[in-house]
Amino acid sequence: MKKQLLDLQEYLAQNNLDIAYISNPSDINYFTGFYSDPVERILALLVFPDKDPFLFAPQLEVEAAKDAGWDKDVFGYLDHEKPFELMAGHIKAVAGTPAKWGIEKDDLPVQKLEAIKSQFPDAQFPTNLSRYMENAKLIKTTAEINELKAAGAEADYAFEVGFNAIKEGRTEQEVVAEIEYAMMRKGVMHMSFDTIVQAGANAANPHGGPEKNPIEKDELVLFDLGTVHNGYISDSSRTVAFGKPDAKSLDIYKVDLEAQYAAMDAAKPGITAAELDKVARDIITKAGYGEYFIHRLGHGMGTSEHEFPSIMEGNDMVLKPGMCFSIEPGIYIPNVAGVRIEDCVYITEDGCEPFTHTSKELKYID
């Protein structure tokens, strides 16, 4: 059994928990090597302190779970069946009637929790396993870092394709289509999130997306993208110049790049997440753009694009080797331009190393 599962079993035993109900698809993948988004269906990993775990999945996913390398039981159900009633039968066959449950409270919908309670009316739910998962996934192993490096290399290729796809009159959405088609041809079938290409003032909306507006000459173009490699993700941003942007846009880029380089240099064991955020934020604020840096410096990443820890003000967690997170200062001035430069990194014994290596010096595209 994978060490991650053995560690969870030990945690359950130490905390007098009878069962863990793992419902987050990324966390199921972390323990089993199998990833699927069940949408409205039920996918769960049931773990016990002293019994073998099992997967409960839609029948149409059972063989896929086995093919992914899961060598314990997989119990399936058909769409017309009552999944929680069937699941309860399997749980009782393995562990009787568990009283104390650990659940992922950040992930489990109320409706599904109520369905569990209907089968186990005396069950108690004292432990939020979401906090356990944050810490369990916090320090990546060498094998995990190697998977993240491979995902980073795929992101670098995606940037190359995207930069080459920029043409006058081509829309942001058309550039996204070029990127994702090229990645599929390369065998990368899943991006880690919806690919973002935003040009000019549209890039000042940091959670916006690609639109049908044509990319015009003499503006900045922001790319934010990533891939999924064996369940591990990449996430990176670059901003390039199409033609010759105005002086204001170029100054925004210069300041953001300085902030990103400074944070990369400062990221090492011993610094806190809040201190690292401040390194980048102080540079942007001193340049007069502080009000336009409107999000945290970074977020953890691994099997999903947003994990623990948050690199932000108020988080006094001390960074340690093996932690993986993004460093992505951004400056977004409405109706002018937006710039974000991002690498995900892992902390080493004396600094940090990025997973992506596409140059951050401003690239001019004619």
N, C-alpha and C positions, 0 to 999 in steps of 0.2 A: 504494500500500500504506500502511496506517496507520503512523503514526510509531512506535507501540509495537512493531510487528513489525520495522521498520527498525532500531530500537534493539537488539532482541534479536539480529538478524542480525549487527550490529556487535559485540555482546558475544561471540557464538559465534566470530567471526573473530579477535577479540583474544585469546581464551582457547584457540585451537586446538581447538575443538570442531567435530565434523562434523555434528552433528544435535542438535536439542532435541526431546524428547518431552514435550509438555504434556498432562497428564491431568486436572488439576483443572478441573471444569466452570466455576467462576467465572473462572479464568484463561483458559480457552478463550474465554469470553464477552468478557473484557477485550481479547483480540487480534482477535476476529472479529465481535463483535456478536451471536453466536449462543449461546444458553444452552439446555442440556438436561442433565438428570440421567439418565445412561444405565443406572443401577441395575447389573445384572450384565453388561450389554453393554459393548462397547468404544467409547469416543469419545476421539479423540486429535487433537491438532494437531501436525503434523510440520514443523519449521522448520529450514532449512539456511542456512549463512552466505552462499551465493552462488547459490542456486536458489530458485524460487518455493515457498512453503509449500503444504501441502495438508491438508485435513481428512479423517480417516477415521472413518466413522460407521455406525451401523446403517442399512440401506437405507431404513427407514421414517422416518429423520431427514434424508435427503439434500435433499429439496425444501425442508424447513423451514430448513435452513442457507442455501440459496441465497436464499430469501425474506427472510432476516434481513440480507441485503446482502453476504454473503461471495462475492467474485467470482473466487476461485481454484478449483482443482480440489476436488471433494468425491468421495471414493471410498466406496461403500457395500458392505455385505456382508449376506447373508441369515443367518437364525438357524442354519440347518443347516450353514453353511460354517465353515471354519477361519479366524477373523479374523486372527490374527497371521501366518499363512502368507500370506494375501492382502496384508496390510499390508506385509510384508517385500518382496513382489514390487513393490509401488508404490515403496517406498523405494529399492530397487536400480535401478529404472528411472530414478529422478530423480538419485540420488547414489552409485550403485555400492554398495559395502559400507562404510558408515561405521564407523570404529573407536572414536572418542571421543564418548560420548553425554553430554548433559546431561539429567537427569531430575528430576522433583519428588519427592524422596525422602520428603517429609512426606506425600505423597498416594498414591504408587504402591504397590499391594499386592505382596507377595512373589510371589504366584502369577503376576501379570501381568509382573513383572520376569523371572521365570524363563521365561515364554513368549517374551519378547524375546530372552533369551539363547539359547533353543533355535533361533532363526532366525539369530542373529548370535553364534556361539560365541566369536569373538575380540573381541567388543565390550568396551570398558572404560567405566566409569561414574564418572569422577573428580569430577564437579561436581553439587552439589545445587542445582538451579534454584529450589527453594523459597526460598532466601535471595535469589536474584536477583529473584524475583517480589515479595518483601516490599519491597525497595527500589524496584523499578520502579513499584509502585503507591502508594508512600509519599506523594508530592507530587501532589495532584490538580490537574488543569487547570481553567481557568474553565468549560469545557464540562461536565466531570465534576461540579463544584460545583453547576452549575445543575441537573443531573439529581438530585443529592442534595437540593437545595432543593425540587424538585417532589415527591420522595418524602416529605420532611418535611411538606409541606402535606397530603399524603394521611394521614399519621399524625395530624396535628392534627384532621382530620375524623373519623378513627376514634375518637379520644378523645371528641369531642363525642357521637358515637353511643353509645359505651360509658357515659358518665356519664348520659345520658338513659335508658339501659336499666336502670339500677339501680332495683329495686323490692323491697319487703319480700317475702321468700319466694321470690324468683327465684334460681336457682342461678348459681354462677360460670360453669358451662358454658353456661347459657342466655344470659348476657350476652355471652360469646364468640361464640355463634351469631348474636346480633343484630349484632355488629360485623362479622363476616365476611360475612354476608348483605348488609348495607348497602354494604360495600366492593365486593362483586361487582356489585351494582346500579349502582354508580358506574363500573364498568369496571375496577376493580382486582382482577385475578384471582389474584394471589399475595401472600400475606403473607411477610415476610422470615424469619419463624420462627413457631412455634406461638404464637398469641396467649395471653397470660397475664392472667388475672383471679383475684386471690386476696383473700379477705376475712378480717379478724380474725387469729386465730393462724395460719391457713394461710399467710398472707403472710410468716411468719417462716421459711419454707422457700424460700430464694431461687432454687433450681432446681426447685421444685415446679411444679405446674400447676393449672389450674382443676379443681374437683371438683364433685360433685353436691350438696354441702351448700348449703342456702339461705343467702343473704346476710341477716344480721340487723341490726337497728337498733343504732346507737351503736357501730359499729366502723369501722375504716379499711378501705378497699378499694384494693388495688394493681393498677395496669394496666401491662403491659409489652408493647409491640406495635411493629410496623413493616410497611412495604409494599415491594414491588419496583417500581421505575419505570424502564423501559428498561434493565434490568439492574443498576441502582443501588438501594441499600436505605436505608430509614430504620429507626431503632431509638430508642425513647424510653419513659420510664416516668413515670407520675404516680400519686400516691396521694391519694385523696379521702376525705372523712368522710361516712358515711351516718348521719344523725342526729347525736348528740353523744357522741363517744368519750370515754373516761375521761381523767383528767389525765395519766397515764403515757403513753398513746398520743399525746396532743397534744404532750407534751414531746419524745418521740422525733421527731415530725414537725418540730418547731421546730428541733431541733439538726441534723437531716439537711438541712433547707432552708438553714440558715446555712452548713453545710459545702459544699453545692452552689453557692450564690451565691459564696462565697469562692473556690472553685476556678475558677469561671467568670471571676471578676475577675482571677485570677492567671494564667490561661492566655494566654500571649503569646510571641512569639519570644524565645529566650534562656533561658527557664526549662527545666529538665530534666524528663523524665517523672517521675522519683523525687521531685523537689521539689514538683511539682504534686500528686502523690498525698499528700505529707506535709501540704500546706495543709489538705486536707479531713480527713485522718486525725487531725491534731492537735486540731481543733475537736471531733470526735466523742470522742476520748480524754479531753480535758479535761472534757467533760460527763459522763464516767463510763460511756460506752458503747463504748469502744475494743474490748473483746473481742467485741462484736456486729457489728463491721464486718469481715466475713470474706472479702472479695474485693478485687481491685485496684480502683483508682478508675475505670479505663476501658480500652477496647480500640479499636484502629483499626477503621475501617469504610470501605466503598466498594462494591465489587461483591459483597461478602459481609459478614455482620454481625460477624465477628471477623477483623480484619486486623492489620497492623503499624502502629503500635507499641503495646505494652502500657504503660499509664500506671500504673506500680507502683514500689514500693520496689526498688532495685537496678538500675533502668534509667536510666542517665545520658545517654541520647540527648537532645540539645538540640532543643527544638521549633522548627519553621520554618514560614513561611507556606505554606499549601496542605496541611498535614497535617490529617487528619480523624480524629476519635476521639470516644468517649463520655466524659462526665463523670457518674458515677452512684454517688455514695456511698449506702450502705445501712446500716440498723440493723435487726437481726433478733433479737428476744428470744423464745426458745421459749415457747410457751403464752401469749404476751402479744400481740404484734403485730409486723409488719414494715413498714418504710418504705423505699422507694427512689424517688429523684427523679433523672431522667436526661434529658440532652440530648446529642445528638451535635453536634459543633461543627467548624468549620474555623478554623485559625489565619490571622489577617490580618497586616498589617504591624505593627499595634500592639496586638493583642488577639485576641479570638475572636468568632465569630458562630454562633449556634445554627441548626440546620436546622428545629427545631420551636419553636412559639411559644405553645402552650397555657399559660395562667397556672400558675405554681407556688405561688402563695398558696393556702392550704388552702381547698378548695372544700367547702362543706357542702351535702349533698343531703338533702332532707326525705323 
